[in-house]
Amino acid sequence: MNPDSILRALVLLAVANSAPVIAARLMGGVAAWPLDFNQAFPDARPILGPAKTIRGIVASVGATAGAAPLLGLDWRSGALIAAASMAGDIFSSFVKRRLRLPASSKATGLDQIPEALFGALAAQLALPLTLFDVLLTILAFFLGQIVFSRLFYKIGLRKEPY
């Protein structure tokens, strides 16, 4: 087990996943262009929904690339981890739309695991994370996101407590 590497991966995942929320709060509707350009999938449901924005991806990758050197990693590693985590988040949104769940709806597990899994796997390229470390990172991220989402809701950063 590599506690230092797990902690650094968790910090980067937290930055990657909180940056879009913070950017939305700071910028409101500015540059909030939907990733799916409001297009529908053949099932007539949105591809992703309005909550997945270009601004969110840029904020995530930029913030995580900026945070990585503070943790002793190259900025490119931070950008890759953020991009992978956002790919997991986008995958979750795509699946939720296919399940007919509305944008920003709660889907425990689906809301946390893909973004943590994709990001933790990308972190293996920069950090000595074993498979067990990746699993611990996912579990810690899952639990941490549930706790911090409620905290961010109470302080007004999130619109929903999940």
C-alpha positions in Angstrom: 0.0 0.0 0.0 1.2 3.5 -0.9 -0.6 6.0 1.4 1.3 9.0 0.0 0.4 8.1 -3.6 -3.2 7.4 -2.7 -3.5 10.8 -0.9 -1.9 12.6 -3.9 -4.3 10.8 -6.3 -7.3 11.7 -4.0 -6.3 15.4 -3.9 -6.0 15.5 -7.7 -9.3 13.8 -8.1 -10.9 16.2 -5.6 -9.5 19.2 -7.6 -10.6 17.7 -10.9 -14.2 17.1 -9.7 -14.7 20.3 -7.6 -13.3 22.7 -10.2 -16.3 22.6 -12.5 -18.7 23.2 -9.5 -16.6 26.1 -8.3 -16.3 27.5 -11.8 -20.1 27.3 -12.2 -20.6 29.2 -9.0 -18.1 31.9 -9.8 -19.1 32.3 -13.5 -22.8 31.6 -13.5 -23.9 31.1 -17.1 -20.7 32.5 -18.6 -19.1 30.0 -21.1 -21.5 27.3 -19.9 -21.7 25.7 -23.4 -23.1 22.1 -23.1 -20.6 19.4 -24.3 -23.4 17.7 -26.2 -24.4 21.0 -27.8 -28.0 20.2 -26.7 -28.2 17.3 -29.1 -30.3 14.2 -28.6 -29.2 10.6 -28.8 -31.2 8.2 -31.1 -33.4 7.4 -28.0 -34.6 11.1 -28.1 -32.9 11.8 -24.7 -30.1 14.3 -24.3 -26.7 12.8 -25.0 -25.3 14.2 -21.7 -27.5 17.1 -20.5 -26.9 20.7 -19.7 -24.7 20.2 -16.6 -21.8 18.9 -18.6 -20.1 21.9 -20.0 -17.0 22.9 -21.9 -16.3 25.4 -19.1 -16.4 22.5 -16.6 -13.9 20.4 -18.6 -11.5 23.4 -19.0 -11.8 24.3 -15.3 -11.1 20.7 -14.3 -8.1 20.2 -16.5 -6.7 23.6 -15.8 -7.0 23.5 -12.0 -5.7 19.9 -11.8 -2.8 20.7 -14.1 -2.0 23.7 -11.8 -2.3 21.6 -8.6 -0.1 18.7 -9.8 3.2 20.5 -9.4 2.2 21.4 -5.8 2.1 17.7 -5.2 5.4 16.9 -6.9 4.0 15.9 -10.3 4.3 17.2 -13.8 1.4 19.5 -14.9 0.7 17.1 -17.8 0.0 14.3 -15.2 -2.5 16.5 -13.5 -4.2 17.4 -16.9 -4.3 13.7 -17.8 -5.8 12.7 -14.4 -8.5 15.4 -14.8 -9.3 14.5 -18.4 -9.7 10.8 -17.4 -11.8 11.7 -14.4 -14.0 14.0 -16.5 -14.3 11.1 -19.1 -15.7 9.0 -16.2 -18.1 11.8 -15.3 -19.2 12.1 -18.9 -19.7 8.3 -19.1 -21.9 8.5 -16.0 -24.0 11.3 -17.4 -24.4 9.3 -20.7 -25.5 6.2 -18.8 -27.9 8.2 -16.6 -29.6 9.7 -19.6 -30.0 6.3 -21.1 -31.6 5.2 -17.8 -34.0 8.2 -18.2 -32.6 9.9 -15.1 -32.7 13.7 -15.3 -29.6 15.9 -15.4 -28.1 16.4 -11.9 -30.2 13.6 -10.4 -28.7 11.4 -7.7 -27.4 7.9 -8.7 -25.2 6.7 -5.9 -22.3 4.8 -7.2 -22.8 5.8 -10.8 -22.1 9.4 -9.8 -18.8 8.6 -8.1 -17.2 5.3 -9.3 -16.5 5.9 -13.0 -14.9 9.3 -12.4 -12.8 7.9 -9.6 -11.9 4.7 -11.5 -10.9 6.5 -14.7 -8.9 9.1 -12.8 -7.2 6.6 -10.5 -6.2 4.5 -13.5 -4.7 7.5 -15.2 -2.9 8.4 -11.9 -1.1 5.0 -12.2 0.9 6.5 -15.0 2.4 9.1 -12.6 2.2 7.5 -9.2 3.2 4.1 -7.9 -0.4 2.9 -7.3 -1.1 -0.9 -7.1 -4.5 -2.3 -8.0 -5.3 -2.4 -4.3 -4.3 1.3 -4.0 -6.6 2.1 -6.9 -9.5 0.3 -5.2 -8.7 2.2 -1.9 -8.6 5.5 -3.9 -12.0 4.7 -5.4 -13.5 3.8 -2.0 -12.1 6.9 -0.3 -13.3 9.1 -3.2 -16.7 7.6 -3.0 -17.1 8.2 0.7 -15.4 11.6 0.5 -17.6 12.8 -2.3 -20.7 11.9 -0.3 -19.5 13.8 2.7 -18.1 16.8 0.9 -21.1 17.2 -1.4 -23.3 17.7 1.7 -20.7 20.2 3.1 -20.6 22.1 -0.2 -24.4 22.2 -0.3 -24.5 23.7 3.2 -22.0 26.4 2.3 -23.7 27.2 -0.9 -21.3 25.8 -3.5 -23.6 23.0 -4.6 -27.3 23.3 -5.6 -28.1 19.8 -4.4 -26.7 17.9 -1.3 -25.4 15.1 -3.5 
